[in-house]
Amino acid sequence: MQADDVRALRQSAVPTAAVGVLCAVVAAIAAGGKGVLGAVLALAMVTLFFLISTVVVGRAARVSPQSMMITALATYLVKILILAVVTAQFRDTTLFNPRAFGITAIACVLCWSGTQVRSWMKAKTFYVEPGKL
């Protein structure tokens, strides 16, 4: 993994963790312990999904830009399918608060995605190789 990738991960993981903790506090006030559990599970799932995607797409990028795009789309599809299965399986659960889970997952995805966009916009990464025009 390149230094830019690690920096981008750190710049996304820290704010996302802060948003997850804030959501857990709000869930604790609104729904008690089950709300906290739902928020923590959502934070863990979102963080795990994005970390796995970054590692897999980074490895595919070493092969070729085409394989990187195919891998990115495939990991996105797999994540959506897993999220749909998990959501369907735990629809009527009493183990945790599903509303806290859903709101925290949405908040964490938006935070992670926003910080990723911000970090890549600020990075001085060439998207056209110099001298190959």
N, C-alpha and C positions, 0 to 999 in steps of 0.2 A: 504494500500500500504506500502510495506516495505521500510526501509531507503535506501537500495541499489537501489531500483527501482526509488525512488525520485532523488537520486544522479545521476543515469544514465539518467533520463529524463532531468535534469538540464544540464548535460554535453552534451546532444544532442541538446536541445532547444536553448541554447545560441549561439553556432556556426552556427546553422541553421538560426537563426534570423539574424546573421551577414551576412551570404551568401545571404539571402533574401534581406537585405538592399543594399548590393553591387549590386545585380542583378537589384534592383529597380533604383539605380543610373545610371547604364549602360543603362537600358531601357529608363530612362528619357532622356539621351543624344541621344539615337538611335531613339526612337519613341515618345518622348514627354509624355504628361499626360496619354495617353491611354496605353503606355508601362508601366508606373508606376502602373497603376491600374491592368494591367495583372499580373505584378510581385507580387504585394501585394495580389491579389486573390490567386495566386499559393502558396505563402508562407502560407497564412491562411489555405488553403485546406490541404496542406501537414502536417502542424503542427496539425491540427484537426484530420486528419486521424491517425497519429501516436500516438497521445495522447489517442484517443479512443481505439485503438488496445492494447496499453500498459495496460490500465485500465481493459479492458475486459479479456485479456489473464491473467493478474495478479489475477483476481477473479477466473478464471477457474483453475489456478494453485493450489488454495487452495483445490479444489475438488480432482483432481488427475492429474498425468502427462499425461495420455491419453486424458483427456478432455482438457487439456491445448493445446496439439498439434492439436486436432480437432478444437478448437476455433481459434488458430493462423491461421490455413489454411482457415477456414471459413471467418475470418475477412479479410485475404488477398484477397480472391476471391471477397468478397463484395466490397472492396476498388477498385479493378481493374474494376469491373462492373460499379460502380458509376463513376469512372474516364472516362470510355468509354462513358457512357451516357452524362456526362457533356461535354466532348470533342465533341461529335456528335451534341449536342444541340447548342453549341456556335461556331461551325465550321465557319460560315459566319458572325459572329458578328462584329459590328462596335463599340460596347461598350468599348472593351479593345483590346489590341494587342495580338492576339493568339500566335504569335511567342515568345513574351516576357513571356507570361504565360507558354508555354511549356518548354522553356529553364530554367526559374526559377524553375519550378516544378521538372525538372530532376536534377538540381543543388542541390536543397534542399533535395530531396530524397537521393541522393548520400552522401551529408554531414551528414544527420541524420543517415543513415545506417552505414556509416563509423565510426561516433562517438559512435554509439551503440556497434559496434564490438570492438572498442578500449576500451570502458569502461568495457565491460564484460570480455575481455581478461585480463585486469588489476585487476579485482575483484577476490578475493580469495573465490570463491564459489565452494563448493563441488558438484561434479556431481555424485559421488558415496558416499552413506552414509557410514561413518566410522563404522566398526564393523559388517557390514552386508555382508561380502564377502563370 
